[in-house]
Amino acid sequence: MVHERVLSIGHEHLSLAGHFPGHPVVPGVVLLSEVIETLRRGSTAPLSVTGFPVVKFSTPLRPGEAVTIRVEEEEAGRAAFLCTVQARPIASGVIEFRSGASTQAGPA
């Protein structure tokens, strides 16, 4: 199953305050949070993220750029993701999760 959405992180996002003044970049953790949200929106059951065993940030995401997030479930509990701005890759990797859990897993 493939889940996809397009979004933009605005200049007013709280994570950008002081994050490279004069040359703002969307933090990777914000982008990964949107990857999780894309997967959750496409899921019919609640899920809990258990990890990101592979993540590669290719180029910076600037505030206001329209990023396409594509999450493709490969097997139960595992999906590949790709984030792009037009044809430019921003981030890619693998997300692992459990279905049926109502909260996101935290550190043990």
All heavy atoms as an XYZ file, in Angstrom:
799
protein
N       0.847     -1.170      0.000
C       0.000      0.000      0.000
C       0.899      1.241      0.000
O       1.907      1.283      0.690
C      -0.917     -0.008      1.232
C      -1.872      1.151      1.254
S      -3.005      1.163      2.658
C      -3.814     -0.393      2.477
N       0.517      2.233     -0.781
C       1.288      3.469     -0.893
C       0.486      4.619     -0.294
O      -0.705      4.764     -0.578
C       1.628      3.769     -2.365
C       2.334      5.103     -2.493
C       2.468      2.651     -2.954
N       1.145      5.415      0.516
C       0.540      6.609      1.113
C       1.362      7.801      0.630
O       2.592      7.755      0.678
C       0.582      6.550      2.640
C       0.194      5.220      3.197
N      -1.116      4.767      3.205
C       0.932      4.228      3.742
C      -1.146      3.554      3.748
N       0.079      3.219      4.072
N       0.675      8.849      0.196
C       1.406     10.001     -0.320
C       0.670     11.277      0.028
O      -0.565     11.318      0.011
C       1.557      9.870     -1.837
C       2.457     10.921     -2.452
C       2.741     10.647     -3.915
O       3.440      9.664     -4.217
O       2.245     11.423     -4.749
N       1.434     12.306      0.334
C       0.844     13.627      0.535
C       1.888     14.705      0.265
O       3.089     14.445      0.306
C       0.218     13.783      1.914
C       1.169     13.860      3.056
C       0.407     13.914      4.384
N       1.377     14.058      5.459
C       1.301     14.942      6.421
N       0.272     15.749      6.499
N       2.231     15.030      7.337
N       1.395     15.875     -0.037
C       2.244     17.029     -0.299
C       1.972     18.053      0.784
O       0.810     18.312      1.123
C       1.946     17.625     -1.693
C       2.807     18.857     -1.943
C       2.160     16.580     -2.777
N       3.020     18.623      1.338
C       2.849     19.621      2.385
C       3.987     20.620      2.336
O       4.980     20.421      1.629
C       2.774     18.961      3.756
C       4.006     18.182      4.198
C       4.776     18.961      5.223
C       3.569     16.852      4.757
N       3.846     21.662      3.102
C       4.858     22.700      3.197
C       5.011     23.084      4.664
O       4.018     23.288      5.361
C       4.428     23.911      2.375
O       5.359     24.948      2.498
N       6.245     23.154      5.120
C       6.537     23.618      6.483
C       6.776     25.120      6.361
O       7.729     25.556      5.720
C       7.797     22.938      7.067
C       7.714     21.419      6.954
C       8.057     23.419      8.489
C       6.642     20.763      7.763
N       5.900     25.909      6.965
C       5.965     27.363      6.830
C       7.095     27.999      7.618
O       7.647     27.413      8.558
N       7.436     29.216      7.243
C       8.494     29.987      7.910
C       8.182     30.230      9.387
O       9.093     30.459     10.176
C       8.696     31.330      7.192
C       9.288     31.184      5.831
N      10.639     31.131      5.616
C       8.707     31.062      4.611
C      10.876     30.996      4.318
N       9.713     30.943      3.686
N       6.903     30.169      9.755
C       6.493     30.448     11.133
C       6.586     29.229     12.052
O       6.344     29.334     13.252
C       5.061     30.998     11.158
C       3.982     29.982     10.790
C       3.894     29.641      9.303
O       4.466     30.341      8.466
O       3.238     28.633      8.992
N       6.961     28.068     11.522
C       7.046     26.844     12.339
C       8.010     27.073     13.498
O       9.114     27.611     13.320
C       7.501     25.658     11.481
C       7.313     24.339     12.134
N       8.189     23.842     13.077
C       6.337     23.412     11.991
C       7.764     22.664     13.482
N       6.638     22.375     12.829
N       7.615     26.682     14.696
C       8.406     26.934     15.906
C       9.815     26.350     15.849
O      10.739     26.897     16.453
C       7.668     26.397     17.132
C       6.366     27.101     17.484
C       5.693     26.427     18.670
C       6.613     28.568     17.764
N      10.004     25.251     15.136
C      11.328     24.617     15.088
C      12.348     25.448     14.318
O      13.551     25.221     14.422
C      11.228     23.235     14.441
O      10.956     23.353     13.055
N      11.886     26.434     13.551
C      12.800     27.219     12.725
C      13.406     28.412     13.450
O      14.407     28.961     12.993
C      12.079     27.703     11.466
C      11.585     26.581     10.549
C      10.762     27.158      9.406
C      12.736     25.768     10.019
N      12.834     28.783     14.601
C      13.361     29.925     15.347
C      14.809     29.645     15.748
O      15.102     28.701     16.475
C      12.502     30.188     16.587
N      15.720     30.423     15.228
C      17.129     30.262     15.568
C      17.828     29.129     14.846
O      19.003     28.874     15.079
N      17.119     28.420     13.978
C      17.709     27.286     13.255
C      18.333     27.806     11.965
O      17.662     27.914     10.948
C      16.636     26.224     12.973
C      17.192     24.867     12.716
N      17.664     24.059     13.707
C      17.368     24.188     11.563
C      18.090     22.922     13.193
N      17.929     22.979     11.880
N      19.590     28.147     12.030
C      20.340     28.739     10.925
C      19.739     30.081     10.496
O      19.222     30.211      9.389
C      20.449     27.783      9.731
C      21.064     26.464     10.082
C      20.317     25.300     10.025
C      22.388     26.384     10.481
C      20.874     24.080     10.356
C      22.958     25.168     10.816
C      22.205     24.017     10.754
N      19.796     31.093     11.367
C      19.256     32.419     11.030
C      19.822     32.926      9.707
O      21.011     32.798      9.430
C      19.718     33.291     12.195
C      19.923     32.335     13.327
C      20.413     31.059     12.675
N      18.932     33.462      8.891
C      19.321     33.978      7.595
C      19.392     32.912      6.512
O      19.464     33.214      5.330
N      19.391     31.662      6.899
C      19.459     30.538      5.948
C      18.703     29.351      6.564
O      19.294     28.310      6.857
C      20.918     30.172      5.685
C      21.108     29.266      4.515
N      20.848     29.651      3.218
C      21.523     27.983      4.443
C      21.121     28.649      2.411
N      21.518     27.623      3.131
N      17.388     29.524      6.816
C      16.636     28.498      7.563
C      16.529     27.159      6.825
O      16.431     27.113      5.604
C      15.266     29.129      7.747
C      15.156     30.139      6.658
C      16.543     30.626      6.388
N      16.592     26.099      7.608
C      16.464     24.725      7.122
C      15.487     24.011      8.042
O      15.544     24.168      9.263
C      17.832     24.010      7.160
C      17.695     22.553      6.808
C      18.829     24.690      6.232
N      14.583     23.224      7.451
C      13.648     22.439      8.257
C      14.438     21.303      8.908
O      15.109     20.532      8.212
C      12.498     21.880      7.385
C      11.597     20.970      8.209
C      11.694     23.018      6.767
N      14.393     21.183     10.244
C      15.123     20.110     10.921
C      14.638     18.726     10.475
O      13.451     18.517     10.218
C      14.806     20.333     12.404
C      14.409     21.765     12.496
C      13.730     22.075     11.191
N      15.571     17.798     10.411
C      15.242     16.436     10.002
C      14.174     15.796     10.855
O      13.322     15.055     10.354
N      14.183     16.072     12.147
C      13.194     15.473     13.041
C      11.776     15.930     12.689
O      10.821     15.163     12.827
C      13.533     15.756     14.527
C      13.373     17.220     14.867
C      12.719     14.886     15.453
N      11.636     17.155     12.190
C      10.320     17.651     11.767
C       9.868     16.890     10.527
O       8.711     16.470     10.422
C      10.355     19.175     11.520
C       9.046     19.661     10.912
C      10.652     19.907     12.821
N      10.785     16.675      9.595
C      10.453     15.928      8.386
C      10.083     14.479      8.718
O       9.106     13.940      8.201
C      11.613     15.978      7.393
C      11.355     15.412      6.007
C      10.138     16.062      5.348
C      12.590     15.588      5.149
N      10.832     13.848      9.619
C      10.510     12.467     10.009
C       9.156     12.397     10.712
O       8.418     11.417     10.550
C      11.611     11.885     10.893
C      12.955     11.655     10.208
C      13.964     11.106     11.197
C      12.822     10.743      9.001
N       8.820     13.415     11.461
C       7.502     13.470     12.097
C       6.399     13.489     11.037
O       5.350     12.845     11.200
C       7.415     14.711     12.979
O       6.135     14.846     13.533
N       6.628     14.175      9.938
C       5.647     14.221      8.852
C       5.585     12.883      8.104
O       4.531     12.507      7.599
C       5.949     15.368      7.895
C       5.795     16.747      8.522
C       4.385     17.066      8.997
O       3.420     16.393      8.576
O       4.238     18.016      9.796
N       6.692     12.162      8.043
C       6.680     10.815      7.465
C       5.769      9.919      8.316
O       4.922      9.191      7.789
C       8.108     10.225      7.382
C       8.069      8.734      7.043
C       8.942     10.986      6.361
N       5.924      9.993      9.631
C       5.074      9.219     10.541
C       3.607      9.598     10.336
O       2.735      8.728     10.240
C       5.492      9.443     12.010
C       6.873      8.845     12.262
C       4.458      8.852     12.968
C       7.488      9.246     13.604
N       3.332     10.887     10.251
C       1.953     11.352     10.075
C       1.366     10.855      8.754
O       0.196     10.477      8.688
C       1.889     12.884     10.148
C       0.506     13.456     10.014
C      -0.468     13.027     11.103
O      -0.031     12.604     12.194
O      -1.686     13.110     10.857
N       2.171     10.818      7.706
C       1.705     10.314      6.412
C       1.322      8.846      6.523
O       0.271      8.428      6.022
C       2.797     10.505      5.335
O       3.102     11.907      5.243
C       2.351      9.984      3.984
N       2.144      8.063      7.191
C       1.833      6.644      7.395
C       0.575      6.486      8.235
O      -0.310      5.686      7.913
C       3.019      5.937      8.052
C       2.860      4.452      8.334
C       2.639      3.653      7.050
C       4.092      3.921      9.071
N       0.450      7.249      9.306
C      -0.731      7.157     10.181
C      -2.016      7.533      9.445
O      -3.040      6.888      9.632
C      -0.558      8.051     11.401
C       0.376      7.461     12.416
C       0.310      8.195     13.722
N       1.042      7.420     14.706
C       1.866      7.927     15.598
N       2.048      9.230     15.663
N       2.489      7.149     16.444
N      -1.958      8.568      8.634
C      -3.157      8.993      7.899
C      -3.630      7.921      6.918
O      -4.815      7.821      6.633
C      -2.889     10.283      7.126
C      -2.824     11.494      8.000
C      -2.617     12.730      7.174
N      -2.530     13.909      8.029
C      -2.728     15.134      7.609
N      -3.026     15.358      6.344
N      -2.629     16.138      8.432
N      -2.710      7.126      6.395
C      -3.071      6.081      5.447
C      -3.433      4.763      6.083
O      -3.905      3.846      5.415
N      -3.229      4.647      7.376
C      -3.475      3.387      8.078
C      -4.921      3.299      8.553
O      -5.507      4.292      8.981
C      -2.537      3.286      9.284
O      -2.779      2.105     10.001
N      -5.479      2.100      8.504
C      -6.842      1.905      8.986
C      -6.873      1.610     10.486
O      -7.915      1.703     11.106
C      -7.523      0.748      8.232
O      -6.731     -0.426      8.376
C      -7.679      1.094      6.756
N      -5.720      1.244     11.041
C      -5.627      0.938     12.473
C      -4.566      1.841     13.102
O      -3.643      2.291     12.420
C      -5.242     -0.530     12.674
N      -4.684      2.102     14.395
C      -3.628      2.871     15.060
C      -2.299      2.133     14.916
O      -2.264      0.918     14.791
C      -4.067      2.895     16.528
C      -5.509      2.550     16.521
C      -5.741      1.694     15.316
N      -1.210      2.896     14.910
C       0.094      2.247     14.831
C       1.089      2.929     15.744
O       0.924      4.072     16.140
C       0.605      2.199     13.384
C       0.798      3.506     12.645
C       2.192      4.065     12.865
C       0.573      3.273     11.172
N       2.125      2.183     16.064
C       3.197      2.666     16.920
C       4.506      2.524     16.166
O       4.843      1.433     15.695
C       3.224      1.827     18.203
O       4.313      2.201     19.004
N       5.240      3.608     16.036
C       6.534      3.566     15.358
C       7.556      2.938     16.293
O       7.671      3.323     17.459
C       6.971      4.984     14.938
C       8.380      4.972     14.378
C       5.994      5.545     13.928
N       8.288      1.958     15.770
C       9.304      1.277     16.584
C      10.721      1.647     16.175
O      11.660      1.350     16.901
C       9.134     -0.254     16.503
O       9.225     -0.667     15.138
C       7.790     -0.674     17.092
N      10.884      2.285     15.016
C      12.224      2.716     14.651
C      12.350      3.196     13.227
O      11.461      3.015     12.396
N      13.501      3.802     12.988
C      13.930      4.232     11.667
C      15.314      3.605     11.449
O      16.330      4.251     11.710
C      14.053      5.759     11.588
C      12.756      6.500     11.427
C      12.072      6.987     12.528
C      12.237      6.738     10.165
C      10.894      7.691     12.386
C      11.045      7.440     10.011
C      10.371      7.916     11.115
N      15.379      2.338     11.016
C      16.689      1.686     10.895
C      17.570      2.282      9.804
O      18.798      2.147      9.865
C      16.346      0.234     10.585
C      14.979      0.273      9.998
C      14.290      1.438     10.652
N      16.971      2.944      8.827
C      17.729      3.571      7.751
C      17.119      4.938      7.463
O      15.923      5.029      7.217
C      17.678      2.720      6.454
C      18.426      3.417      5.321
C      18.205      1.328      6.677
N      17.951      5.979      7.521
C      17.511      7.327      7.146
C      18.683      8.011      6.462
O      19.808      7.991      6.957
C      17.080      8.175      8.365
C      16.740      9.600      7.942
C      15.903      7.548      9.076
N      18.400      8.612      5.320
C      19.414      9.385      4.605
C      18.821     10.733      4.248
O      17.780     10.808      3.599
C      19.855      8.667      3.333
C      20.889      9.458      2.550
C      21.332      8.725      1.298
C      22.360      9.561      0.556
N      22.794      8.904     -0.672
N      19.479     11.798      4.694
C      19.083     13.153      4.319
C      19.994     13.568      3.171
O      21.211     13.626      3.327
C      19.209     14.113      5.507
C      18.244     13.802      6.611
C      18.647     13.126      7.742
C      16.919     14.182      6.504
C      17.761     12.829      8.757
C      16.009     13.887      7.523
C      16.440     13.208      8.648
N      19.407     13.837      2.007
C      20.180     14.114      0.800
C      20.464     15.594      0.596
O      21.593     15.974      0.292
C      19.442     13.578     -0.423
O      19.190     12.205     -0.278
N      19.426     16.417      0.718
C      19.571     17.862      0.568
C      18.639     18.549      1.551
O      17.641     17.961      1.984
C      19.229     18.334     -0.869
O      17.894     17.961     -1.184
C      20.177     17.748     -1.902
N      18.942     19.776      1.931
C      18.095     20.478      2.904
C      16.708     20.798      2.357
O      16.544     21.044      1.167
C      18.852     21.778      3.179
C      20.223     21.586      2.645
C      20.125     20.559      1.567
N      15.752     20.799      3.249
C      14.401     21.265      2.951
C      14.281     22.673      3.491
O      14.538     22.918      4.673
C      13.355     20.352      3.602
C      11.895     20.776      3.444
C      11.483     20.783      1.973
C      10.985     19.858      4.243
N      13.929     23.588      2.638
C      13.777     24.988      3.030
C      12.315     25.257      3.405
O      11.404     24.657      2.833
C      14.162     25.907      1.874
C      15.532     25.641      1.311
C      16.601     26.363      2.073
N      17.884     26.118      1.427
C      18.929     25.634      2.061
N      18.867     25.358      3.330
N      20.062     25.445      1.427
N      12.096     26.149      4.356
C      10.724     26.513      4.707
C       9.975     27.016      3.480
O      10.534     27.730      2.647
C      10.890     27.637      5.730
C      12.283     27.505      6.226
C      13.081     26.895      5.121
N       8.726     26.600      3.354
C       7.885     27.042      2.261
C       7.945     26.166      1.022
O       7.101     26.287      0.138
N       8.925     25.261      0.933
C       8.992     24.370     -0.218
C       7.932     23.281     -0.088
O       7.703     22.760      1.008
C      10.372     23.698     -0.328
C      11.472     24.632     -0.745
C      12.794     23.909     -0.942
O      13.231     23.183     -0.022
O      13.386     24.076     -2.023
N       7.301     22.933     -1.201
C       6.302     21.864     -1.206
C       7.031     20.525     -1.313
O       7.649     20.233     -2.333
C       5.341     22.045     -2.372
N       6.962     19.743     -0.255
C       7.629     18.442     -0.221
C       6.585     17.342     -0.402
O       5.512     17.381      0.195
C       8.438     18.240      1.083
C       7.563     18.309      2.319
C       9.220     16.937      1.061
N       6.902     16.384     -1.265
C       6.052     15.215     -1.454
C       6.625     14.087     -0.609
O       7.812     13.756     -0.727
C       6.017     14.780     -2.934
O       5.490     15.859     -3.706
C       5.149     13.541     -3.119
N       5.789     13.531      0.250
C       6.193     12.407      1.094
C       5.463     11.173      0.591
O       4.240     11.147      0.536
C       5.861     12.658      2.577
C       6.593     13.920      3.066
C       6.227     11.441      3.423
C       6.220     14.339      4.470
N       6.233     10.164      0.228
C       5.683      8.904     -0.275
C       6.155      7.786      0.657
O       7.353      7.612      0.862
C       6.166      8.661     -1.698
C       5.654      7.378     -2.296
C       6.227      7.211     -3.721
N       5.910      5.919     -4.268
C       4.840      5.630     -4.978
N       3.940      6.558     -5.207
N       4.644      4.429     -5.450
N       5.201      7.066      1.222
C       5.502      5.946      2.119
C       4.893      4.701      1.496
O       3.686      4.651      1.256
C       4.924      6.183      3.535
C       5.247      5.016      4.444
C       5.444      7.492      4.119
N       5.722      3.697      1.246
C       5.265      2.465      0.616
C       5.509      1.290      1.556
O       6.653      0.967      1.877
C       6.010      2.239     -0.705
C       5.489      1.056     -1.469
C       6.073      0.965     -2.876
O       6.749      1.899     -3.337
O       5.822     -0.076     -3.512
N       4.409      0.692      1.996
C       4.523     -0.461      2.887
C       5.106     -1.634      2.114
O       4.601     -2.010      1.058
C       3.155     -0.813      3.478
C       2.642      0.270      4.420
C       1.336     -0.094      5.089
O       1.249     -1.198      5.662
O       0.416      0.732      5.031
N       6.198     -2.183      2.642
C       6.895     -3.288      1.985
C       6.407     -4.636      2.507
O       6.295     -5.586      1.766
C       8.396     -3.176      2.240
C       8.998     -1.901      1.685
C      10.470     -1.764      2.024
O      10.890     -2.197      3.121
O      11.197     -1.218      1.176
N       6.185     -4.701      3.793
C       5.724     -5.913      4.468
C       5.109     -5.466      5.779
O       5.178     -4.292      6.129
C       6.891     -6.874      4.702
C       8.022     -6.240      5.503
C       9.265     -7.086      5.575
O       9.906     -7.295      4.530
O       9.588     -7.533      6.685
N       4.518     -6.388      6.508
C       3.887     -6.031      7.779
C       4.927     -5.394      8.701
O       5.970     -5.977      8.974
C       3.283     -7.264      8.433
N       4.642     -4.187      9.130
C       5.503     -3.516     10.089
C       6.714     -2.814      9.509
O       7.581     -2.362     10.253
N       6.774     -2.687      8.205
C       7.949     -2.058      7.584
C       7.530     -1.316      6.307
O       6.773     -1.844      5.504
C       8.981     -3.124      7.258
C      10.315     -2.596      6.812
C      11.292     -3.781      6.693
N      12.534     -3.391      6.107
C      13.630     -3.094      6.780
N      13.623     -3.158      8.107
N      14.738     -2.744      6.172
N       8.051     -0.097      6.147
C       7.732      0.693      4.962
C       8.947      1.515      4.547
O       9.749      1.935      5.390
C       6.553      1.620      5.241
N       9.078      1.738      3.255
C      10.121      2.612      2.721
C       9.503      3.982      2.502
O       8.329      4.093      2.162
C      10.649      2.057      1.410
N      10.300      5.035      2.699
C       9.789      6.377      2.443
C      10.765      7.166      1.582
O      11.962      6.904      1.569
C       9.479      7.122      3.747
C      10.689      7.496      4.568
C      11.350      8.696      4.353
C      11.142      6.653      5.564
C      12.454      9.044      5.113
C      12.251      6.984      6.327
C      12.913      8.186      6.107
N      10.206      8.124      0.850
C      10.977      9.029      0.014
C      10.324     10.398      0.082
O       9.112     10.528     -0.123
C      11.015      8.538     -1.437
C      11.720      9.446     -2.444
C      13.204      9.599     -2.104
C      11.534      8.912     -3.854
N      11.126     11.411      0.383
C      10.655     12.789      0.438
C      11.367     13.560     -0.665
O      12.607     13.530     -0.738
C      10.979     13.417      1.791
S      10.348     12.507      3.204
N      10.589     14.238     -1.511
C      11.169     14.979     -2.626
C      10.552     16.358     -2.757
O       9.409     16.585     -2.363
C      10.959     14.234     -3.965
O       9.561     14.019     -4.166
C      11.678     12.900     -3.995
N      11.329     17.264     -3.317
C      10.839     18.569     -3.742
C      11.062     18.579     -5.237
O      12.210     18.565     -5.695
C      11.590     19.729     -3.057
C      11.195     21.059     -3.680
C      11.315     19.731     -1.563
N       9.969     18.527     -5.994
C      10.004     18.290     -7.433
C      10.784     16.990     -7.641
O      10.422     15.986     -7.070
C      10.558     19.497     -8.163
C       9.668     20.712     -7.981
C      10.202     21.961     -8.611
O      11.248     21.996     -9.245
N       9.464     23.039     -8.434
N      11.856     16.982     -8.382
C      12.609     15.735     -8.593
C      13.792     15.617     -7.626
O      14.503     14.616     -7.640
C      13.109     15.669    -10.026
N      13.994     16.613     -6.778
C      15.146     16.639     -5.868
C      14.874     15.809     -4.613
O      13.955     16.089     -3.862
C      15.439     18.085     -5.485
C      16.710     18.261     -4.670
C      16.934     19.726     -4.329
N      16.359     19.996     -3.021
C      15.669     21.063     -2.691
N      15.411     21.999     -3.579
N      15.204     21.230     -1.473
N      15.675     14.757     -4.365
C      15.476     13.972     -3.147
C      15.898     14.765     -1.910
O      16.937     15.410     -1.907
C      16.366     12.749     -3.344
C      17.371     13.141     -4.368
C      16.763     14.244     -5.184
N      15.064     14.718     -0.899
C      15.330     15.391      0.374
C      15.745     14.364      1.426
O      16.735     14.531      2.117
C      14.077     16.159      0.864
C      13.646     17.207     -0.159
C      14.311     16.790      2.231
C      14.661     18.306     -0.408
N      14.962     13.296      1.543
C      15.245     12.257      2.535
C      14.639     10.941      2.068
O      13.651     10.924      1.334
C      14.673     12.641      3.900
N      15.234      9.859      2.537
C      14.711      8.527      2.226
C      15.095      7.597      3.357
O      15.959      7.908      4.172
C      15.279      8.017      0.890
O      16.698      7.948      0.958
N      14.440      6.444      3.388
C      14.775      5.482      4.433
C      13.696      4.449      4.645
O      12.839      4.227      3.791
N      13.769      3.849      5.823
C      12.847      2.787      6.222
C      12.284      3.134      7.596
O      13.009      3.575      8.480
C      13.579      1.424      6.272
C      12.681      0.338      6.831
C      14.098      1.051      4.888
N      10.983      2.927      7.736
C      10.305      3.121      9.020
C       9.716      1.781      9.439
O       9.154      1.060      8.620
C       9.230      4.225      8.921
C       8.550      4.465     10.270
C       8.211      3.934      7.843
C       7.605      5.673     10.275
N       9.886      1.439     10.701
C       9.306      0.206     11.251
C       8.223      0.588     12.250
O       8.351      1.584     12.964
C      10.381     -0.639     11.916
C      11.401     -1.162     10.914
C      12.518     -1.966     11.546
O      12.784     -1.807     12.754
O      13.150     -2.748     10.815
N       7.164     -0.227     12.283
C       6.017      0.103     13.125
C       5.249     -1.158     13.490
O       5.432     -2.211     12.892
C       5.097      1.093     12.396
C       4.592      0.568     11.073
C       3.368     -0.079     10.991
C       5.345      0.706      9.916
C       2.902     -0.574      9.780
C       4.885      0.218      8.704
C       3.660     -0.421      8.636
N       4.390     -1.013     14.492
C       3.454     -2.072     14.887
C       2.054     -1.535     14.709
O       1.755     -0.422     15.119
C       3.643     -2.447     16.356
C       4.860     -3.266     16.648
C       4.809     -3.796     18.087
N       4.576     -2.724     19.045
C       5.501     -2.193     19.837
N       6.737     -2.655     19.801
N       5.209     -1.245     20.674
N       1.189     -2.326     14.118
C      -0.217     -1.941     13.992
C      -0.972     -2.336     15.247
O      -0.592     -3.272     15.949
C      -0.846     -2.654     12.787
O      -0.282     -2.168     11.602
N      -2.029     -1.589     15.516
C      -2.886     -1.919     16.640
C      -2.503     -1.222     17.933
O      -3.226     -1.294     18.901
N      -1.376     -0.545     17.992
C      -0.970      0.188     19.185
C      -1.484      1.612     19.072
O      -1.487      2.192     18.002
C       0.549      0.188     19.338
N      -1.909      2.175     20.179
C      -2.538      3.493     20.117
C      -1.579      4.643     20.399
O      -1.943      5.785     20.240
C      -3.707      3.559     21.099
O      -3.248      3.337     22.408
N      -0.368      4.361     20.844
C       0.577      5.445     21.121
C       1.917      5.149     20.478
O       2.272      3.994     20.249
C       0.794      5.637     22.635
O       1.331      4.431     23.171
C      -0.483      5.997     23.343
N       2.664      6.203     20.237
C       3.985      6.061     19.659
C       4.948      5.531     20.711
O       4.935      5.965     21.852
C       4.470      7.402     19.128
C       5.807      7.296     18.434
C       6.177      8.609     17.755
O       5.312      9.366     17.386
N       7.444      8.832     17.590
N       5.784      4.574     20.331
C       6.749      4.007     21.255
C       7.786      5.059     21.619
O       8.224      5.826     20.783
C       7.427      2.795     20.623
N       8.184      5.072     22.860
C       9.223      5.985     23.321
C      10.463      5.211     23.699
O      10.500      3.982     23.610
N      11.505      5.907     24.135
C      12.728      5.209     24.505
C      12.512      4.332     25.731
O      11.723      4.652     26.615
C      13.709      6.337     24.805
C      12.939      7.610     24.801
C      11.580      7.335     24.241
N      13.196      3.235     25.762
C      13.062      2.282     26.875
C      13.998      2.632     27.999
O      14.986      3.238     27.851
C      13.335      0.886     26.397
